[in-house]
């Protein structure tokens, strides 16, 4: 009898532990995290982030229920000059970073743009509170290079956005709570392999050099599929260049908005990348306010139904375009 009772309580404890683990699991994942690293005017390191948080559940996510926080974002120890770039999202700075308090809608994505600065020459310890599928780190060409510790990184090579070249690095499959080290040196320029890209190759965790070569790509199956495709009249390498050009053109939207905000950036002394994101968010908010104003005028009988629908469709098309431009930063 005592043995049965013991087995029963052990089973009950295991069940409670499993339920606790299930409750602790968050439906929030990070699809992609963009980080632009560049030297600031005061000699520190500017870290501009744009993070794509996705709620994978069928219900709105309002946090774990233990506090008012919905999303917890940790920033490195020693960060200064923290700025959150979207005044539409309720956010508040805390000891180790900041939190948001607005629920994340079911099966939707929330984009959080923010920046901070780190002391020059210091190792930067990055940590994510949620799983990250891919983190893209960009450095303006000629403004230094990055080395990684405790994580495998891939060089994406050099690419041009309008009048500025960038060197890109990629880190994939970051687990929740995982910490790795980023070492930025504005005086040390990237190696030739970094500039050319090392797709399929891993960067050494401590030195940033290529240590693993990529497998052969042109296997017979690929060649046969290409020969049977409608694109067989194209040179496959030229086709790849065209696809890369399209991707680079999409990224050029980032520079476009940055250039539009350049005059105001000089007055405010803000970082160019920060102003590009802020301008886009402000534009989206203004369109939404115009739509609300239009609906109020229609409900009060100040405009005709035909005029209402005409202006509403125009606002919606404009809003869709703004959101599509915003998605260029995270896709």
KAWOVEN-V608752 format. One record per residue. N is the residue number from 0. RES is the residue in three letters. PSI is psi in degrees with one decimal (none if undefined). NEAR is the number of other ideal C-beta (glycine too) atoms within 10 Angstrom. D_LAST is the distance of its C-alpha to the last C-alpha in Angstrom with 1 decimal. Layout:
BEGIN
n=N res=RES psi=PSI near=NEAR d_last=D_LAST
n=N res=RES psi=PSI near=NEAR d_last=D_LAST
END
This chain:
BEGIN
n=0 res=UNK psi=-46.1 near=5 d_last=61.3
n=1 res=UNK psi=-38.5 near=6 d_last=59.9
n=2 res=UNK psi=-41.0 near=7 d_last=57.8
n=3 res=UNK psi=-41.2 near=8 d_last=56.3
n=4 res=UNK psi=-40.8 near=9 d_last=55.5
n=5 res=UNK psi=-45.6 near=10 d_last=53.9
n=6 res=UNK psi=-40.9 near=10 d_last=51.7
n=7 res=UNK psi=-45.9 near=10 d_last=50.8
n=8 res=UNK psi=-35.6 near=10 d_last=49.7
n=9 res=UNK psi=-43.2 near=10 d_last=47.7
n=10 res=UNK psi=-40.2 near=10 d_last=45.9
n=11 res=UNK psi=-40.1 near=10 d_last=45.3
n=12 res=UNK psi=-40.4 near=10 d_last=43.9
n=13 res=UNK psi=-39.4 near=10 d_last=41.5
n=14 res=UNK psi=-42.1 near=10 d_last=40.3
n=15 res=UNK psi=-38.0 near=10 d_last=39.8
n=16 res=UNK psi=-42.4 near=10 d_last=37.9
n=17 res=UNK psi=-41.1 near=10 d_last=35.6
n=18 res=UNK psi=-37.6 near=10 d_last=35.1
n=19 res=UNK psi=-40.1 near=9 d_last=34.4
n=20 res=UNK psi=-41.1 near=9 d_last=31.7
n=21 res=UNK psi=-38.9 near=8 d_last=30.1
n=22 res=UNK psi=-29.8 near=10 d_last=30.2
n=23 res=UNK psi=-20.1 near=8 d_last=28.7
n=24 res=UNK psi=129.4 near=9 d_last=25.6
n=25 res=UNK psi=141.8 near=18 d_last=22.7
n=26 res=UNK psi=-0.1 near=15 d_last=20.2
n=27 res=UNK psi=129.6 near=21 d_last=17.5
n=28 res=UNK psi=159.4 near=16 d_last=14.9
n=29 res=UNK psi=113.4 near=21 d_last=12.0
n=30 res=UNK psi=-49.6 near=16 d_last=8.9
n=31 res=UNK psi=143.3 near=19 d_last=7.7
n=32 res=UNK psi=113.9 near=23 d_last=10.0
n=33 res=UNK psi=133.0 near=20 d_last=9.9
n=34 res=UNK psi=116.2 near=21 d_last=13.5
n=35 res=UNK psi=119.7 near=21 d_last=15.2
n=36 res=UNK psi=126.5 near=23 d_last=18.9
n=37 res=UNK psi=159.0 near=19 d_last=21.6
n=38 res=UNK psi=137.3 near=18 d_last=25.3
n=39 res=UNK psi=166.7 near=16 d_last=26.5
n=40 res=UNK psi=-28.8 near=8 d_last=29.6
n=41 res=UNK psi=7.6 near=9 d_last=31.8
n=42 res=UNK psi=-10.9 near=11 d_last=31.0
n=43 res=UNK psi=179.9 near=18 d_last=28.8
n=44 res=UNK psi=122.6 near=22 d_last=25.2
n=45 res=UNK psi=130.6 near=21 d_last=22.5
n=46 res=UNK psi=102.2 near=26 d_last=19.6
n=47 res=UNK psi=120.3 near=23 d_last=16.7
n=48 res=UNK psi=142.3 near=19 d_last=14.2
n=49 res=UNK psi=116.1 near=22 d_last=11.2
n=50 res=UNK psi=135.0 near=22 d_last=10.9
n=51 res=UNK psi=97.1 near=21 d_last=9.2
n=52 res=UNK psi=127.7 near=21 d_last=12.4
n=53 res=UNK psi=130.6 near=19 d_last=12.9
n=54 res=UNK psi=109.9 near=22 d_last=16.4
n=55 res=UNK psi=-0.6 near=13 d_last=17.1
n=56 res=UNK psi=170.9 near=13 d_last=20.7
n=57 res=UNK psi=0.0 near=8 d_last=22.4
n=58 res=UNK psi=154.7 near=11 d_last=23.8
n=59 res=UNK psi=140.6 near=14 d_last=22.8
n=60 res=UNK psi=122.8 near=21 d_last=22.5
n=61 res=UNK psi=22.2 near=13 d_last=25.0
n=62 res=UNK psi=-177.0 near=18 d_last=25.3
n=63 res=UNK psi=-0.8 near=13 d_last=27.9
n=64 res=UNK psi=-2.5 near=6 d_last=30.8
n=65 res=UNK psi=-14.0 near=6 d_last=32.4
n=66 res=UNK psi=-176.6 near=11 d_last=31.4
n=67 res=UNK psi=-12.0 near=11 d_last=29.8
n=68 res=UNK psi=134.6 near=16 d_last=26.5
n=69 res=UNK psi=-55.9 near=23 d_last=23.6
n=70 res=UNK psi=134.4 near=24 d_last=21.0
n=71 res=UNK psi=126.6 near=18 d_last=22.5
n=72 res=UNK psi=119.5 near=22 d_last=20.7
n=73 res=UNK psi=130.2 near=18 d_last=22.8
n=74 res=UNK psi=154.7 near=21 d_last=22.9
n=75 res=UNK psi=149.4 near=19 d_last=25.0
n=76 res=UNK psi=135.3 near=11 d_last=28.7
n=77 res=UNK psi=-1.4 near=13 d_last=30.1
n=78 res=UNK psi=144.9 near=19 d_last=27.1
n=79 res=UNK psi=165.7 near=10 d_last=28.4
n=80 res=UNK psi=34.6 near=14 d_last=27.3
n=81 res=UNK psi=134.9 near=14 d_last=24.7
n=82 res=UNK psi=127.7 near=15 d_last=23.0
n=83 res=UNK psi=128.2 near=18 d_last=20.8
n=84 res=UNK psi=7.7 near=25 d_last=19.0
n=85 res=UNK psi=101.1 near=20 d_last=18.8
n=86 res=UNK psi=-0.6 near=11 d_last=22.3
n=87 res=UNK psi=-22.7 near=11 d_last=21.4
n=88 res=UNK psi=130.2 near=17 d_last=20.7
n=89 res=UNK psi=118.0 near=12 d_last=23.9
n=90 res=UNK psi=151.4 near=20 d_last=23.7
n=91 res=UNK psi=133.3 near=11 d_last=26.6
n=92 res=UNK psi=138.3 near=14 d_last=27.1
n=93 res=UNK psi=-174.0 near=14 d_last=29.0
n=94 res=UNK psi=-46.0 near=6 d_last=30.7
n=95 res=UNK psi=7.2 near=15 d_last=27.9
n=96 res=UNK psi=-122.3 near=17 d_last=24.9
n=97 res=UNK psi=165.1 near=20 d_last=24.1
n=98 res=UNK psi=155.6 near=18 d_last=23.8
n=99 res=UNK psi=154.5 near=22 d_last=22.5
n=100 res=UNK psi=0.8 near=15 d_last=24.9
n=101 res=UNK psi=134.5 near=14 d_last=23.1
n=102 res=UNK psi=149.0 near=15 d_last=22.5
n=103 res=UNK psi=117.4 near=21 d_last=19.0
n=104 res=UNK psi=153.4 near=12 d_last=19.4
n=105 res=UNK psi=136.1 near=13 d_last=19.6
n=106 res=UNK psi=33.3 near=13 d_last=16.6
n=107 res=UNK psi=167.4 near=12 d_last=14.3
n=108 res=UNK psi=137.9 near=17 d_last=11.8
n=109 res=UNK psi=126.9 near=20 d_last=13.0
n=110 res=UNK psi=123.3 near=17 d_last=11.4
n=111 res=UNK psi=111.7 near=20 d_last=14.0
n=112 res=UNK psi=130.8 near=24 d_last=14.4
n=113 res=UNK psi=163.7 near=22 d_last=17.6
n=114 res=UNK psi=162.1 near=24 d_last=19.5
n=115 res=UNK psi=173.4 near=21 d_last=22.8
n=116 res=UNK psi=147.3 near=21 d_last=25.0
n=117 res=UNK psi=151.2 near=24 d_last=26.7
n=118 res=UNK psi=140.5 near=12 d_last=30.1
n=119 res=UNK psi=136.1 near=14 d_last=30.4
n=120 res=UNK psi=-1.8 near=13 d_last=31.1
n=121 res=UNK psi=145.2 near=14 d_last=30.4
n=122 res=UNK psi=139.8 near=13 d_last=28.5
n=123 res=UNK psi=117.7 near=20 d_last=25.4
n=124 res=UNK psi=108.7 near=16 d_last=25.2
n=125 res=UNK psi=139.3 near=23 d_last=21.8
n=126 res=UNK psi=135.2 near=16 d_last=21.7
n=127 res=UNK psi=137.2 near=19 d_last=19.3
n=128 res=UNK psi=-8.1 near=16 d_last=20.9
n=129 res=UNK psi=158.9 near=20 d_last=18.5
n=130 res=UNK psi=138.9 near=16 d_last=17.2
n=131 res=UNK psi=121.1 near=22 d_last=14.0
n=132 res=UNK psi=-45.2 near=14 d_last=12.2
n=133 res=UNK psi=137.3 near=16 d_last=10.8
n=134 res=UNK psi=123.5 near=24 d_last=11.6
n=135 res=UNK psi=120.8 near=17 d_last=10.9
n=136 res=UNK psi=124.3 near=23 d_last=14.0
n=137 res=UNK psi=137.1 near=22 d_last=14.6
n=138 res=UNK psi=125.9 near=25 d_last=18.2
n=139 res=UNK psi=131.4 near=17 d_last=19.6
n=140 res=UNK psi=136.7 near=17 d_last=21.8
n=141 res=UNK psi=-3.2 near=11 d_last=25.4
n=142 res=UNK psi=28.8 near=17 d_last=24.8
n=143 res=UNK psi=-170.0 near=19 d_last=25.3
n=144 res=UNK psi=171.9 near=21 d_last=23.7
n=145 res=UNK psi=140.5 near=24 d_last=22.7
n=146 res=UNK psi=150.9 near=21 d_last=24.5
n=147 res=UNK psi=148.0 near=23 d_last=23.6
n=148 res=UNK psi=144.8 near=17 d_last=26.1
n=149 res=UNK psi=21.0 near=13 d_last=26.2
n=150 res=UNK psi=150.3 near=19 d_last=22.8
n=151 res=UNK psi=124.1 near=16 d_last=21.7
n=152 res=UNK psi=155.6 near=23 d_last=19.2
n=153 res=UNK psi=133.4 near=22 d_last=18.0
n=154 res=UNK psi=130.7 near=25 d_last=18.2
n=155 res=UNK psi=0.7 near=18 d_last=15.4
n=156 res=UNK psi=-172.7 near=18 d_last=18.0
n=157 res=UNK psi=139.2 near=16 d_last=18.3
n=158 res=UNK psi=157.1 near=18 d_last=16.3
n=159 res=UNK psi=132.9 near=13 d_last=17.3
n=160 res=UNK psi=105.1 near=19 d_last=15.7
n=161 res=UNK psi=-114.1 near=14 d_last=18.6
n=162 res=UNK psi=13.2 near=7 d_last=21.5
n=163 res=UNK psi=128.9 near=15 d_last=20.0
n=164 res=UNK psi=145.8 near=15 d_last=19.2
n=165 res=UNK psi=149.0 near=21 d_last=17.2
n=166 res=UNK psi=127.5 near=26 d_last=17.7
n=167 res=UNK psi=145.6 near=18 d_last=14.9
n=168 res=UNK psi=149.3 near=26 d_last=15.6
n=169 res=UNK psi=135.3 near=16 d_last=13.9
n=170 res=UNK psi=127.6 near=21 d_last=15.4
n=171 res=UNK psi=156.0 near=14 d_last=14.8
n=172 res=UNK psi=43.9 near=12 d_last=16.6
n=173 res=UNK psi=128.5 near=21 d_last=17.8
n=174 res=UNK psi=156.2 near=9 d_last=20.3
n=175 res=UNK psi=130.5 near=15 d_last=21.2
n=176 res=UNK psi=-6.2 near=11 d_last=23.8
n=177 res=UNK psi=137.3 near=14 d_last=23.3
n=178 res=UNK psi=135.0 near=14 d_last=24.1
n=179 res=UNK psi=165.0 near=19 d_last=23.6
n=180 res=UNK psi=135.0 near=16 d_last=24.8
n=181 res=UNK psi=127.7 near=25 d_last=23.2
n=182 res=UNK psi=112.0 near=16 d_last=25.7
n=183 res=UNK psi=128.7 near=24 d_last=24.9
n=184 res=UNK psi=107.3 near=14 d_last=27.6
n=185 res=UNK psi=-16.7 near=19 d_last=27.3
n=186 res=UNK psi=-11.6 near=9 d_last=30.5
n=187 res=UNK psi=115.4 near=13 d_last=29.5
n=188 res=UNK psi=152.7 near=16 d_last=27.5
n=189 res=UNK psi=155.6 near=21 d_last=25.3
n=190 res=UNK psi=169.0 near=17 d_last=27.0
n=191 res=UNK psi=-34.2 near=7 d_last=26.9
n=192 res=UNK psi=-34.5 near=15 d_last=25.0
n=193 res=UNK psi=-40.4 near=23 d_last=22.2
n=194 res=UNK psi=-33.9 near=15 d_last=22.1
n=195 res=UNK psi=-18.4 near=13 d_last=22.1
n=196 res=UNK psi=148.7 near=16 d_last=19.6
n=197 res=UNK psi=54.5 near=22 d_last=20.7
n=198 res=UNK psi=126.6 near=12 d_last=18.4
n=199 res=UNK psi=0.6 near=11 d_last=20.1
n=200 res=UNK psi=150.5 near=15 d_last=22.2
n=201 res=UNK psi=142.9 near=18 d_last=22.5
n=202 res=UNK psi=140.4 near=26 d_last=23.4
n=203 res=UNK psi=134.5 near=15 d_last=26.7
n=204 res=UNK psi=-20.4 near=16 d_last=26.3
n=205 res=UNK psi=-27.5 near=12 d_last=28.9
n=206 res=UNK psi=-17.6 near=12 d_last=29.0
n=207 res=UNK psi=9.5 near=22 d_last=25.6
n=208 res=UNK psi=158.9 near=15 d_last=27.2
n=209 res=UNK psi=128.8 near=18 d_last=26.3
n=210 res=UNK psi=-7.6 near=12 d_last=28.5
n=211 res=UNK psi=123.0 near=13 d_last=27.2
n=212 res=UNK psi=157.2 near=10 d_last=26.9
n=213 res=UNK psi=150.5 near=12 d_last=24.5
n=214 res=UNK psi=160.4 near=7 d_last=26.2
n=215 res=UNK psi=139.2 near=7 d_last=27.3
n=216 res=UNK psi=-36.9 near=8 d_last=24.7
n=217 res=UNK psi=71.9 near=9 d_last=27.1
n=218 res=UNK psi=164.9 near=9 d_last=29.0
n=219 res=UNK psi=-35.2 near=7 d_last=31.3
n=220 res=UNK psi=-42.5 near=8 d_last=29.1
n=221 res=UNK psi=-44.0 near=12 d_last=26.2
n=222 res=UNK psi=-39.5 near=11 d_last=28.8
n=223 res=UNK psi=-42.8 near=10 d_last=30.5
n=224 res=UNK psi=-40.6 near=10 d_last=27.3
n=225 res=UNK psi=-41.3 near=14 d_last=26.5
n=226 res=UNK psi=-26.7 near=9 d_last=30.1
n=227 res=UNK psi=-3.4 near=8 d_last=30.1
n=228 res=UNK psi=161.0 near=12 d_last=26.9
n=229 res=UNK psi=-14.2 near=6 d_last=27.1
n=230 res=UNK psi=12.3 near=9 d_last=25.4
n=231 res=UNK psi=-21.0 near=10 d_last=28.3
n=232 res=UNK psi=-16.8 near=6 d_last=29.6
n=233 res=UNK psi=149.9 near=13 d_last=26.8
n=234 res=UNK psi=126.2 near=9 d_last=26.9
n=235 res=UNK psi=-32.2 near=15 d_last=24.2
n=236 res=UNK psi=-37.5 near=8 d_last=23.5
n=237 res=UNK psi=-40.4 near=9 d_last=23.3
n=238 res=UNK psi=-41.2 near=13 d_last=20.8
n=239 res=UNK psi=-39.2 near=11 d_last=18.6
n=240 res=UNK psi=-39.6 near=11 d_last=18.9
n=241 res=UNK psi=-44.0 near=10 d_last=18.0
n=242 res=UNK psi=-43.0 near=10 d_last=14.7
n=243 res=UNK psi=-36.1 near=12 d_last=14.0
n=244 res=UNK psi=-37.6 near=11 d_last=15.2
n=245 res=UNK psi=-42.5 near=9 d_last=12.8
n=246 res=UNK psi=-43.5 near=11 d_last=9.8
n=247 res=UNK psi=-37.8 near=13 d_last=11.9
n=248 res=UNK psi=-37.1 near=11 d_last=12.8
n=249 res=UNK psi=-41.9 near=15 d_last=9.4
n=250 res=UNK psi=-21.3 near=17 d_last=9.3
n=251 res=UNK psi=-18.5 near=13 d_last=12.9
n=252 res=UNK psi=-36.1 near=19 d_last=12.2
n=253 res=UNK psi=-48.1 near=25 d_last=12.1
n=254 res=UNK psi=-34.9 near=18 d_last=15.6
n=255 res=UNK psi=-50.7 near=13 d_last=16.8
n=256 res=UNK psi=-31.3 near=21 d_last=16.7
n=257 res=UNK psi=-40.6 near=21 d_last=18.1
n=258 res=UNK psi=-36.1 near=14 d_last=20.9
n=259 res=UNK psi=-33.0 near=14 d_last=21.8
n=260 res=UNK psi=6.7 near=21 d_last=22.4
n=261 res=UNK psi=-41.1 near=11 d_last=24.3
n=262 res=UNK psi=-43.4 near=9 d_last=27.7
n=263 res=UNK psi=-30.3 near=12 d_last=27.2
n=264 res=UNK psi=-38.1 near=20 d_last=25.7
n=265 res=UNK psi=-39.4 near=10 d_last=29.1
n=266 res=UNK psi=-40.6 near=7 d_last=31.0
n=267 res=UNK psi=-16.6 near=11 d_last=29.2
n=268 res=UNK psi=24.5 near=7 d_last=28.7
n=269 res=UNK psi=164.4 near=16 d_last=25.1
n=270 res=UNK psi=142.6 near=23 d_last=22.3
n=271 res=UNK psi=-42.6 near=20 d_last=20.5
n=272 res=UNK psi=-37.9 near=27 d_last=17.0
n=273 res=UNK psi=-44.3 near=21 d_last=18.2
n=274 res=UNK psi=-32.6 near=20 d_last=19.6
n=275 res=UNK psi=-45.3 near=25 d_last=16.6
n=276 res=UNK psi=-42.6 near=25 d_last=14.8
n=277 res=UNK psi=-39.3 near=22 d_last=18.2
n=278 res=UNK psi=-40.9 near=17 d_last=19.0
n=279 res=UNK psi=-40.8 near=24 d_last=16.0
n=280 res=UNK psi=-40.5 near=19 d_last=16.9
n=281 res=UNK psi=-39.5 near=15 d_last=20.5
n=282 res=UNK psi=-41.4 near=17 d_last=20.0
n=283 res=UNK psi=-41.7 near=18 d_last=18.4
n=284 res=UNK psi=-39.7 near=14 d_last=21.4
n=285 res=UNK psi=-38.7 near=13 d_last=23.9
n=286 res=UNK psi=-42.7 near=18 d_last=22.9
n=287 res=UNK psi=-38.4 near=14 d_last=23.3
n=288 res=UNK psi=-37.0 near=10 d_last=26.6
n=289 res=UNK psi=-38.2 near=16 d_last=27.7
n=290 res=UNK psi=-43.0 near=16 d_last=27.1
n=291 res=UNK psi=-40.7 near=10 d_last=29.2
n=292 res=UNK psi=-40.3 near=12 d_last=31.9
n=293 res=UNK psi=-42.3 near=19 d_last=32.0
n=294 res=UNK psi=-37.4 near=12 d_last=32.6
n=295 res=UNK psi=-42.2 near=10 d_last=35.3
n=296 res=UNK psi=-37.5 near=14 d_last=37.1
n=297 res=UNK psi=-43.0 near=17 d_last=37.0
n=298 res=UNK psi=-29.9 near=10 d_last=38.4
n=299 res=UNK psi=-1.5 near=8 d_last=41.1
n=300 res=UNK psi=19.8 near=7 d_last=42.1
n=301 res=UNK psi=-20.2 near=11 d_last=41.3
n=302 res=UNK psi=158.7 near=14 d_last=39.5
n=303 res=UNK psi=164.4 near=10 d_last=40.0
n=304 res=UNK psi=-38.1 near=8 d_last=37.8
n=305 res=UNK psi=-44.7 near=8 d_last=37.0
n=306 res=UNK psi=-37.6 near=13 d_last=35.9
n=307 res=UNK psi=-50.2 near=16 d_last=33.9
n=308 res=UNK psi=-35.4 near=12 d_last=31.9
n=309 res=UNK psi=-48.6 near=12 d_last=31.4
n=310 res=UNK psi=-37.1 near=17 d_last=30.0
n=311 res=UNK psi=-43.6 near=15 d_last=27.9
n=312 res=UNK psi=-38.9 near=10 d_last=26.2
n=313 res=UNK psi=-43.5 near=12 d_last=25.6
n=314 res=UNK psi=-42.0 near=16 d_last=24.1
n=315 res=UNK psi=-42.0 near=12 d_last=21.8
n=316 res=UNK psi=-40.7 near=10 d_last=20.6
n=317 res=UNK psi=-41.6 near=16 d_last=20.0
n=318 res=UNK psi=-41.0 near=17 d_last=18.2
n=319 res=UNK psi=-41.2 near=11 d_last=15.8
n=320 res=UNK psi=-41.3 near=12 d_last=15.1
n=321 res=UNK psi=-43.9 near=18 d_last=14.6
n=322 res=UNK psi=-36.9 near=12 d_last=12.1
n=323 res=UNK psi=-40.3 near=11 d_last=10.2
n=324 res=UNK psi=-38.3 near=17 d_last=10.4
n=325 res=UNK psi=-38.7 near=20 d_last=9.3
n=326 res=UNK psi=-21.8 near=14 d_last=6.0
n=327 res=UNK psi=-25.8 near=16 d_last=5.6
n=328 res=UNK psi=-19.1 near=21 d_last=6.1
n=329 res=UNK psi=0.8 near=16 d_last=3.8
n=330 res=UNK psi=none near=12 d_last=0.0
END
